Amino acid sequence: MKTLLKEALGRGRAAATFYDWLHPTRPRTRYNLEQLSAHLPTAVADTRAVAPKTKSGKRLLLFATLHYWIEQAAMVGLALRGMGHDVAVAYLPYSNWDKEINGFDLRRQDLYTRRVLRRLDGLVSAFSLLDMRPANKLPPSLEQAVETASAYDVMYSLQVENVDRRSALYKLRARRNRDACAAALALLEAQRPDVVLVPNGLVTELGVFYRAARHLGILTVTYEFNDQREQVWLAQNDIVMHQNTDDLWRARSSRRLTPSEREKIAAFEEARSGARTYGKGTRPWQDTPAEGSAHIRDRLGLDSRPVVLLATNVLGDSLTLGRNLFASSMAEWIERTVQYFAARPSVQLVVRVHPGERLISGPSMTRVVEGAAPGHPEHIHVIGPREPTNTYDLMGLASCGLAYTTTVGLEMAMRGVPVIVAGRTHFRGRGFTIDPTSWDEYYESLDRLFEAPATHRLSPEQVETAWSYAHLFFFEYPFSLPWRLMHLWKDVGEWPLARVLSNEGRTAFGRTLGYLAGERIVW
């Protein structure tokens, strides 16, 4: 009864009346813009002090959903306004992407968001997608985009690869994505911005907003953050989670590393393999320090037969969605690969399950391996996500590597190990991996490798190419931006808008802010 009452109230003016009457600091949900509210007076004053009175730049529209993305969009929007652009933020006031919300609470969150964003004080406009009156019918291409995005959302939420389109979660995501796509289309047709900015661009309403903008031919910038402070990935008219480095590679592939660049990437790899953070990194890439390959060989009971290292990704990670080539899923690839090696005891297969699986509740790749090779063949070894094993020690044992999209494949190639890549990953086709496009080519590649494993080590030229690519990907592909999504307000404390918009800040971040505003990325 309470839920039905809230739904009824949410459809009328009751939510607004209730909100105005009580004047709460915020709704009693997890939706929280209090930090943004507290920081906006100073941020607005800092921006107003330097922003040109005439908006001579481009018309920019940032879209965000979920309170933390809205906070981040507001700060980026102010920085872009300070650079002279005409900026608006469009938003959806959800606090969860995978849970229902009644109409009353949604409207309260919307009203709360409006009150907070009023503090942008005319510098940046704000639009709620809940205000749009969209058409009932989407173009067929966008209907298909909604279905694809909704399936991705289920994979992302549950860390699975198979989607039940009859499930409550899929129906929730399909309904919200369709509504968001239709509202985005209506808003964008009305506003016609020069550039649209969308974080991620692949999952939740962020993905369908990106699709709506591209459907209208609007230049669209997607962005996401990596593990380094003051770094962001950018893509223009592409989904940043695909990590498309084609333009960067075309521009820079012929250039070889300088001595200082080689030292830099070597120090980076040493930190990753040694379970230490690097530079402004926020976490180590290994939980267990290196023990040495000989120690791992003894602990796993490996003998003199060739060792193949298969490194998995985390199921449902947005960096893996839409990356399938000849396999229908990563699980299918692992299953068929394990079955291939189960019949070949002359080779030892080591499956390293991604340590990130410790944080998920969905199916584990460990179960996939065990299901593909019942009876635990002695030459197949599975290292679970919680086992204290350093992946870089395993690389030292490998005669061959198998990867779907993980950068472990790139790092094995840097060590001269031949790597077969089965997914659509950014380092595929760069000259140092084996890149089959069908199951027949995949099995043929495996057969050739194990006829004479030692003869397939990468040439010095291929190893050098892998190192050059690694430097490009880890150090040149990211751009500088002061505020991450995580720990946003800590970053704002170090880089307030007054500093970002100063000569110092423009030197550090002006190039990135220009690319966010649609200037063509130049490598």
C-alpha positions as CSV (number, residue, x, y, z in Angstrom):
1,M,0.0,0.0,0.0
2,K,2.8,2.4,0.9
3,T,4.5,1.8,-2.4
4,L,1.3,2.3,-4.4
5,L,0.6,5.5,-2.6
6,K,4.1,6.8,-3.4
7,E,3.7,5.9,-7.0
8,A,0.4,7.8,-7.2
9,L,1.8,10.8,-5.4
10,G,4.9,10.8,-7.6
11,R,2.8,11.3,-10.7
12,G,1.3,14.6,-9.6
13,R,2.5,17.7,-7.8
14,A,2.4,16.0,-4.4
15,A,6.1,15.3,-4.3
16,A,7.0,18.9,-5.0
17,T,4.5,20.1,-2.3
18,F,5.8,17.6,0.2
19,Y,9.4,18.5,-0.6
20,D,8.8,22.3,-0.4
21,W,6.9,21.8,2.9
22,L,9.5,19.8,4.7
23,H,12.6,21.5,3.2
24,P,14.8,18.4,3.8
25,T,18.5,18.6,3.3
26,R,18.1,15.7,1.0
27,P,15.7,12.7,0.4
28,R,16.1,9.8,2.8
29,T,17.7,7.7,0.2
30,R,21.3,7.0,-0.8
31,Y,21.0,9.8,-3.3
32,N,23.5,12.4,-2.0
33,L,24.6,15.7,-3.5
34,E,25.6,17.4,-0.2
35,Q,29.3,17.6,-1.0
36,L,28.4,19.2,-4.3
37,S,26.1,21.6,-2.6
38,A,28.8,22.6,-0.1
39,H,31.5,23.1,-2.8
40,L,29.4,25.0,-5.4
41,P,29.4,28.5,-3.9
42,T,33.2,28.6,-4.0
43,A,33.4,26.8,-7.4
44,V,30.9,29.2,-8.9
45,A,32.8,32.2,-7.6
46,D,36.1,30.9,-8.9
47,T,34.6,30.3,-12.3
48,R,32.8,33.6,-12.5
49,A,36.0,35.4,-11.7
50,V,37.7,34.2,-14.9
51,A,34.9,33.1,-17.3
52,P,34.4,35.4,-20.3
53,K,31.1,37.2,-20.1
54,T,30.5,36.3,-23.7
55,K,30.2,32.6,-24.4
56,S,32.4,32.5,-27.5
57,G,33.1,28.8,-27.4
58,K,31.0,25.8,-28.3
59,R,27.6,24.7,-27.0
60,L,28.3,21.7,-24.8
61,L,25.9,19.3,-23.2
62,L,27.1,16.9,-20.4
63,F,24.9,14.0,-19.5
64,A,25.1,12.2,-16.1
65,T,22.9,9.7,-14.2
66,L,23.5,8.6,-10.6
67,H,24.4,11.3,-8.0
68,Y,28.2,10.7,-8.2
69,W,28.3,11.2,-12.0
70,I,26.1,14.4,-11.6
71,E,28.6,15.8,-9.1
72,Q,31.5,15.1,-11.5
73,A,29.7,16.5,-14.4
74,A,28.9,19.8,-12.6
75,M,32.6,20.4,-11.8
76,V,33.7,19.6,-15.3
77,G,30.9,21.7,-16.7
78,L,32.1,24.7,-14.6
79,A,35.7,24.2,-15.8
80,L,34.5,24.2,-19.4
81,R,32.4,27.3,-18.7
82,G,35.6,28.9,-17.3
83,M,37.2,28.2,-20.7
84,G,34.5,30.2,-22.5
85,H,32.0,27.5,-23.6
86,D,28.2,27.6,-23.3
87,V,27.6,24.6,-21.0
88,A,24.5,22.6,-19.9
89,V,24.2,19.5,-17.7
90,A,21.4,17.0,-18.4
91,Y,20.7,14.5,-15.8
92,L,18.6,11.6,-14.5
93,P,18.2,11.6,-10.7
94,Y,18.7,7.9,-10.0
95,S,20.6,6.5,-7.1
96,N,20.8,2.9,-8.4
97,W,20.8,1.5,-11.9
98,D,19.7,-2.0,-10.9
99,K,16.9,-1.3,-8.4
100,E,13.3,0.0,-8.9
101,I,12.4,3.4,-7.4
102,N,8.8,4.6,-6.9
103,G,7.7,7.7,-8.6
104,F,7.4,9.7,-5.4
105,D,11.0,9.2,-4.4
106,L,12.3,9.7,-7.9
107,R,10.5,13.1,-8.1
108,R,11.8,14.1,-4.7
109,Q,15.4,13.3,-5.9
110,D,14.7,15.3,-9.0
111,L,13.5,18.3,-7.0
112,Y,16.5,18.0,-4.7
113,T,18.9,17.9,-7.7
114,R,17.3,21.0,-9.1
115,R,17.8,22.9,-5.8
116,V,21.4,21.9,-5.7
117,L,22.1,22.8,-9.3
118,R,20.5,26.2,-8.9
119,R,23.7,27.1,-7.2
120,L,25.4,26.9,-10.6
121,D,23.9,30.4,-10.7
122,G,23.4,30.8,-14.5
123,L,26.9,29.8,-15.4
124,V,25.8,26.3,-16.3
125,S,22.3,25.3,-17.3
126,A,20.6,22.2,-16.0
127,F,18.0,19.9,-17.6
128,S,16.2,17.0,-16.1
129,L,15.4,14.2,-18.6
130,L,12.2,13.6,-16.5
131,D,10.8,16.9,-18.0
132,M,11.1,15.7,-21.6
133,R,8.0,14.7,-23.5
134,P,9.5,12.2,-25.9
135,A,7.9,10.5,-28.9
136,N,6.5,7.0,-28.2
137,K,8.4,5.4,-31.0
138,L,12.2,5.2,-31.4
139,P,13.9,4.6,-34.8
140,P,14.7,0.9,-35.3
141,S,18.5,1.5,-34.8
142,L,17.9,3.0,-31.4
143,E,15.4,0.3,-30.4
144,Q,18.2,-2.2,-31.2
145,A,20.7,-0.1,-29.2
146,V,18.3,-0.2,-26.2
147,E,18.1,-4.0,-26.3
148,T,21.9,-4.3,-26.6
149,A,22.5,-1.8,-23.8
150,S,20.0,-3.5,-21.5
151,A,21.7,-6.9,-22.0
152,Y,25.1,-5.3,-21.2
153,D,23.6,-3.8,-18.1
154,V,22.5,-7.2,-16.9
155,M,25.9,-8.6,-17.6
156,Y,27.6,-5.7,-15.8
157,S,25.2,-5.9,-12.8
158,L,25.4,-9.7,-12.3
159,Q,28.8,-10.4,-13.7
160,V,27.4,-12.9,-16.2
161,E,27.5,-13.4,-19.9
162,N,24.1,-15.0,-20.5
163,V,21.1,-12.8,-20.2
164,D,17.5,-13.8,-19.4
165,R,15.4,-11.3,-21.2
166,R,12.4,-12.4,-19.1
167,S,14.1,-11.4,-15.9
168,A,13.0,-8.5,-13.7
169,L,16.4,-6.9,-14.0
170,Y,16.4,-7.0,-17.8
171,K,12.9,-5.6,-18.0
172,L,13.9,-2.8,-15.6
173,R,16.9,-1.9,-17.6
174,A,15.1,-2.1,-20.9
175,R,12.3,0.2,-19.6
176,R,14.7,2.8,-18.2
177,N,17.0,2.7,-21.2
178,R,14.2,3.1,-23.6
179,D,12.7,6.0,-21.6
180,A,16.2,7.6,-21.4
181,C,16.9,7.2,-25.0
182,A,13.6,8.7,-26.1
183,A,14.1,11.6,-23.6
184,A,17.7,12.1,-24.8
185,L,16.5,12.3,-28.4
186,A,13.9,14.9,-27.6
187,L,16.3,17.0,-25.6
188,L,19.1,16.8,-28.2
189,E,16.8,17.7,-31.1
190,A,15.6,20.7,-29.1
191,Q,19.0,21.9,-27.9
192,R,21.2,20.8,-30.8
193,P,24.5,21.2,-28.9
194,D,27.8,21.3,-30.8
195,V,29.3,18.6,-28.6
196,V,27.8,16.0,-26.2
197,L,29.9,14.6,-23.3
198,V,29.0,11.3,-21.7
199,P,31.0,9.2,-19.2
200,N,31.6,5.6,-20.1
201,G,29.2,5.5,-23.1
202,L,28.5,1.8,-22.9
203,V,26.4,0.8,-19.8
204,T,23.2,2.1,-18.2
205,E,21.5,5.3,-19.4
206,L,25.0,6.6,-20.3
207,G,25.2,4.1,-23.1
208,V,21.8,4.9,-24.7
209,F,22.4,8.7,-24.4
210,Y,25.6,8.2,-26.3
211,R,23.7,6.3,-29.0
212,A,21.0,9.0,-29.3
213,A,23.7,11.7,-29.8
214,R,25.5,9.7,-32.5
215,H,22.1,8.9,-34.2
216,L,21.7,12.7,-34.6
217,G,25.3,13.1,-35.9
218,I,26.4,15.2,-32.9
219,L,30.1,15.0,-32.1
220,T,30.2,13.0,-28.8
221,V,33.0,12.6,-26.4
222,T,33.0,9.7,-23.9
223,Y,35.4,9.5,-21.0
224,E,36.3,7.2,-18.1
225,F,39.0,7.0,-15.4
226,N,41.8,4.5,-14.8
227,D,43.6,3.7,-11.6
228,Q,45.9,6.8,-11.8
229,R,45.0,10.1,-10.2
230,E,44.7,13.0,-12.5
231,Q,44.2,10.8,-15.5
232,V,41.3,10.2,-17.9
233,W,40.7,8.2,-21.0
234,L,38.9,10.0,-23.9
235,A,37.3,9.0,-27.1
236,Q,35.5,11.1,-29.7
237,N,32.6,9.5,-31.6
238,D,33.5,6.2,-30.0
239,I,32.9,4.3,-26.8
240,V,35.9,4.9,-24.6
241,M,35.5,1.5,-22.9
242,H,36.5,-0.1,-26.2
243,Q,39.9,1.6,-25.7
244,N,40.4,2.2,-29.4
245,T,44.0,3.1,-29.9
246,D,44.0,2.9,-33.7
247,D,44.6,6.6,-34.3
248,L,47.4,6.7,-31.7
249,W,49.1,3.7,-33.2
250,R,48.9,5.0,-36.7
251,A,50.4,8.3,-35.6
252,R,53.2,6.8,-33.4
253,S,53.9,3.2,-34.3
254,S,57.0,4.0,-36.3
255,R,58.7,5.9,-33.4
256,R,61.0,3.9,-31.1
257,L,61.4,4.4,-27.4
258,T,63.9,6.9,-26.1
259,P,66.2,5.7,-23.3
260,S,64.1,7.7,-20.7
261,E,60.8,6.3,-22.1
262,R,62.2,2.8,-21.8
263,E,63.3,3.4,-18.2
264,K,59.8,4.7,-17.5
265,I,57.9,1.7,-18.8
266,A,60.5,-0.6,-17.2
267,A,59.9,1.1,-13.8
268,F,56.1,0.8,-14.4
269,E,56.4,-3.0,-15.1
270,E,58.6,-3.5,-12.1
271,A,56.1,-1.8,-9.9
272,R,53.2,-3.9,-11.3
273,S,55.1,-7.2,-11.0
274,G,56.3,-6.2,-7.5
275,A,52.8,-5.6,-6.1
276,R,53.5,-1.8,-5.6
277,T,51.7,1.2,-6.8
278,Y,53.3,3.4,-9.5
279,G,53.3,7.2,-9.9
280,K,49.9,8.5,-8.9
281,G,48.3,5.0,-8.9
282,T,45.7,4.2,-6.3
283,R,46.2,0.4,-6.0
284,P,48.8,-2.2,-6.8
285,W,48.2,-4.6,-9.7
286,Q,49.1,-7.7,-7.6
287,D,48.3,-8.6,-4.1
288,T,51.2,-10.9,-3.7
289,P,54.9,-9.9,-4.2
290,A,56.9,-11.8,-6.7
291,E,58.5,-15.0,-5.4
292,G,60.3,-16.1,-8.5
293,S,59.2,-18.5,-11.2
294,A,61.1,-21.4,-9.8
295,H,59.2,-21.2,-6.5
296,I,55.8,-21.1,-8.4
297,R,56.9,-24.1,-10.5
298,D,57.6,-26.1,-7.4
299,R,54.4,-25.0,-5.6
300,L,52.2,-25.9,-8.5
301,G,54.0,-29.1,-9.3
302,L,54.9,-28.2,-12.8
303,D,57.5,-30.2,-14.7
304,S,59.5,-29.7,-17.9
305,R,56.6,-29.9,-20.3
306,P,55.7,-26.6,-22.0
307,V,53.4,-24.3,-19.9
308,V,50.5,-22.3,-21.4
309,L,49.2,-19.4,-19.3
310,L,45.6,-18.5,-19.8
311,A,44.7,-15.2,-18.1
312,T,41.0,-14.4,-17.7
313,N,39.1,-11.2,-17.3
314,V,36.5,-10.4,-14.7
315,L,33.0,-11.4,-16.0
316,G,30.8,-8.5,-16.8
317,D,33.5,-5.9,-16.6
318,S,32.6,-3.0,-18.9
319,L,36.0,-3.4,-20.5
320,T,35.0,-6.8,-21.8
321,L,31.4,-6.1,-23.0
322,G,31.0,-6.3,-26.7
323,R,34.5,-7.7,-27.3
324,N,33.6,-11.1,-28.6
325,L,34.9,-12.2,-32.0
326,F,34.6,-15.9,-32.9
327,A,33.6,-17.0,-29.4
328,S,30.1,-16.2,-28.2
329,S,31.5,-15.4,-24.8
330,M,34.6,-15.5,-22.7
331,A,33.3,-18.5,-20.9
332,E,32.8,-20.4,-24.2
333,W,36.4,-19.6,-25.2
334,I,37.7,-20.8,-21.8
335,E,35.6,-23.9,-21.9
336,R,36.6,-25.0,-25.4
337,T,40.3,-24.1,-24.8
338,V,40.4,-26.2,-21.6
339,Q,38.8,-29.1,-23.6
340,Y,41.5,-28.7,-26.3
341,F,44.2,-29.0,-23.7
342,A,42.5,-31.8,-21.7
343,A,43.2,-34.1,-24.7
344,R,46.9,-33.0,-24.9
345,P,48.8,-34.0,-21.7
346,S,52.1,-33.2,-23.3
347,V,51.4,-29.5,-22.5
348,Q,50.6,-28.0,-19.0
349,L,47.8,-25.4,-19.0
350,V,47.7,-22.9,-16.1
351,V,44.5,-20.9,-15.9
352,R,44.9,-17.7,-13.8
353,V,41.5,-16.5,-12.7
354,H,41.4,-12.7,-12.4
355,P,41.9,-11.7,-8.7
356,G,39.1,-9.1,-9.2
357,E,36.6,-12.0,-9.0
358,R,37.0,-11.9,-5.3
359,L,34.7,-8.8,-5.4
360,I,31.9,-10.4,-7.4
361,S,29.1,-12.7,-6.4
362,G,28.3,-14.1,-9.9
363,P,29.7,-17.3,-11.5
364,S,33.4,-17.8,-11.4
365,M,35.7,-18.8,-14.2
366,T,37.0,-21.5,-11.8
367,R,33.7,-23.3,-12.3
368,V,33.9,-23.0,-16.0
369,V,37.3,-24.6,-16.1
370,E,36.2,-27.4,-13.7
371,G,33.1,-28.1,-15.8
372,A,35.2,-28.3,-19.0
373,A,37.7,-30.7,-17.6
374,P,36.0,-33.0,-15.1
375,G,38.2,-35.3,-13.1
376,H,40.9,-32.6,-12.6
377,P,43.5,-33.7,-15.2
378,E,47.0,-33.5,-13.7
379,H,48.3,-31.2,-16.4
380,I,45.6,-28.6,-16.0
381,H,46.0,-26.2,-13.1
382,V,43.5,-23.5,-11.9
383,I,44.7,-20.6,-9.8
384,G,41.6,-19.1,-8.1
385,P,41.1,-15.4,-7.5
386,R,41.9,-15.7,-3.8
387,E,45.1,-17.7,-4.2
388,P,48.3,-15.8,-3.3
389,T,50.0,-16.1,-6.6
390,N,51.8,-13.4,-8.5
391,T,50.7,-13.4,-12.2
392,Y,54.1,-12.1,-13.3
393,D,55.9,-15.2,-11.8
394,L,53.6,-17.3,-14.0
395,M,54.6,-15.3,-17.1
396,G,58.2,-16.3,-16.5
397,L,57.2,-20.0,-16.9
398,A,55.0,-19.6,-20.0
399,S,55.9,-21.0,-23.4
400,C,52.7,-19.4,-24.7
401,G,50.0,-17.1,-23.5
402,L,46.3,-17.0,-24.2
403,A,44.3,-13.8,-23.6
404,Y,40.8,-12.5,-24.3
405,T,41.2,-8.7,-23.6
406,T,43.4,-8.5,-20.5
407,T,46.7,-6.5,-20.6
408,V,48.4,-9.6,-19.3
409,G,48.5,-10.6,-23.0
410,L,50.4,-7.4,-23.8
411,E,52.8,-7.9,-20.9
412,M,53.6,-11.5,-21.8
413,A,54.5,-10.3,-25.3
414,M,56.8,-7.7,-23.7
415,R,58.6,-10.7,-22.3
416,G,58.9,-12.5,-25.6
417,V,56.1,-14.9,-25.0
418,P,53.9,-15.7,-28.1
419,V,50.3,-14.7,-27.3
420,I,47.1,-15.8,-29.0
421,V,44.4,-13.1,-28.6
422,A,40.8,-14.3,-28.7
423,G,38.9,-11.1,-28.0
424,R,38.6,-7.7,-29.5
425,T,41.3,-6.0,-27.4
426,H,43.2,-2.7,-28.0
427,F,46.6,-4.4,-28.5
428,R,45.3,-6.9,-31.1
429,G,46.8,-6.5,-34.6
430,R,49.8,-4.5,-33.5
431,G,52.4,-6.9,-34.8
432,F,53.3,-8.8,-31.7
433,T,50.3,-11.1,-31.1
434,I,48.6,-14.0,-33.0
435,D,45.1,-12.9,-33.9
436,P,42.8,-15.6,-35.1
437,T,39.3,-14.6,-36.4
438,S,37.6,-18.0,-36.3
439,W,37.7,-21.2,-34.3
440,D,39.5,-23.0,-37.1
441,E,42.2,-20.4,-37.1
442,Y,42.4,-20.5,-33.3
443,Y,42.9,-24.2,-33.2
444,E,45.4,-24.1,-36.1
445,S,47.4,-21.5,-34.2
446,L,47.5,-23.7,-31.1
447,D,48.6,-26.7,-33.1
448,R,51.4,-24.8,-34.8
449,L,52.7,-23.4,-31.5
450,F,53.0,-26.8,-29.9
451,E,54.7,-28.6,-32.8
452,A,57.8,-26.7,-31.7
453,P,57.1,-24.2,-28.9
454,A,60.6,-22.8,-28.6
455,T,60.7,-21.7,-32.2
456,H,57.7,-19.4,-31.7
457,R,59.3,-17.0,-29.2
458,L,58.9,-13.4,-30.4
459,S,61.6,-11.8,-32.3
460,P,63.6,-8.9,-30.8
461,E,61.7,-6.6,-33.2
462,Q,58.4,-7.8,-32.0
463,V,59.4,-7.5,-28.4
464,E,60.5,-3.9,-29.0
465,T,57.2,-3.2,-30.7
466,A,55.3,-4.5,-27.7
467,W,57.3,-2.3,-25.4
468,S,56.7,0.7,-27.6
469,Y,53.0,0.0,-27.7
470,A,52.9,-0.5,-23.9
471,H,54.5,2.9,-23.4
472,L,51.9,4.5,-25.7
473,F,49.0,2.8,-24.0
474,F,50.0,3.4,-20.4
475,F,51.5,6.8,-20.7
476,E,50.3,8.6,-23.8
477,Y,46.7,7.2,-24.3
478,P,45.5,8.7,-20.9
479,F,45.1,12.5,-20.6
480,S,45.4,14.8,-17.6
481,L,42.3,15.8,-15.7
482,P,42.3,16.9,-12.1
483,W,39.1,15.2,-10.8
484,R,38.4,11.5,-10.8
485,L,35.0,10.0,-10.1
486,M,36.3,8.3,-7.0
487,H,37.6,10.6,-4.3
488,L,36.3,13.6,-6.3
489,W,36.2,16.0,-3.4
490,K,39.7,15.1,-2.2
491,D,40.9,15.9,-5.7
492,V,38.9,19.2,-5.7
493,G,40.6,20.0,-2.4
494,E,44.0,19.7,-4.2
495,W,42.7,21.3,-7.5
496,P,40.0,23.8,-6.8
497,L,38.5,25.5,-9.8
498,A,40.6,28.7,-9.1
499,R,43.7,26.6,-9.6
500,V,42.4,24.6,-12.5
501,L,41.5,27.8,-14.3
502,S,44.8,29.6,-13.5
503,N,47.7,29.6,-15.8
504,E,49.1,26.6,-14.0
505,G,45.9,24.6,-14.4
506,R,45.4,25.5,-18.0
507,T,49.0,24.4,-18.7
508,A,48.3,21.1,-17.0
509,F,44.8,20.4,-18.2
510,G,43.9,22.8,-21.0
511,R,44.7,20.3,-23.7
512,T,42.2,17.8,-22.1
513,L,39.5,20.4,-21.6
514,G,39.9,21.3,-25.2
515,Y,39.4,17.7,-26.3
516,L,36.4,17.4,-24.0
517,A,35.0,20.4,-25.8
518,G,35.4,18.7,-29.2
519,E,38.8,19.9,-30.4
520,R,40.2,17.1,-32.6
521,I,42.6,14.8,-30.6
522,V,46.1,15.1,-32.0
523,W,48.6,12.5,-31.0
